[in-house]
Amino acid sequence: MSYVFQVGDRVVKNPATWKPSAFDAWAGIGTGEVLCVEVAPGIVDVRWPGGRCYQYVDELTLHFKPETDGEFSHRLRDVAPHE
């Protein structure tokens, strides 16, 4: 399942859908923050602890903390995965 994100959402890589890239040394490590949505169809701009990178939305999932689990669930919807 893929999600549509909003600016400010905290995200982590989805290990089930993550595609290896040249940026894997730092992109997808830790928790990222969505800075800009729809950079291109299905792509968002994410600031990771190691830098910024464009990511396909189907490679990410929202980062939930136990005390706020479900806080964002009202905004989630399916989108087509990239090929």
LINSUL-V73172 format. One line per field, one symbol per residue. ss: DSSP state (H for helix, E for strand, - for the rest). psi: psi as a letter, one per 20 degrees, with the letter a starting at -180 (. if undefined). burial: I if it has 24 or more other C-alpha atoms within 12 Angstrom, else O. A space follows every 50 residues. Layout:
ss = ???
psi = ???
burial = ???
This chain:
ss = ---------EEEE------------------EEEEEEEEE--EEEEEE-- EEEEEEHHHEEE---HHH----HHH--------
psi = qrqprqpiqpqrqohhippqrijihhpjpbprpphpqlhrpjpqpporhi aqqpqphiirqqopqhijpihihiiqqqqpqr.
burial = OIIIIOOOIIIIIIOOOIOOOOOOOOIIIOIIIIIIIOOOOIIIIIIIOO OOIIIIIIIIIIIOOOOOOOOOOOOOOOOOOOO
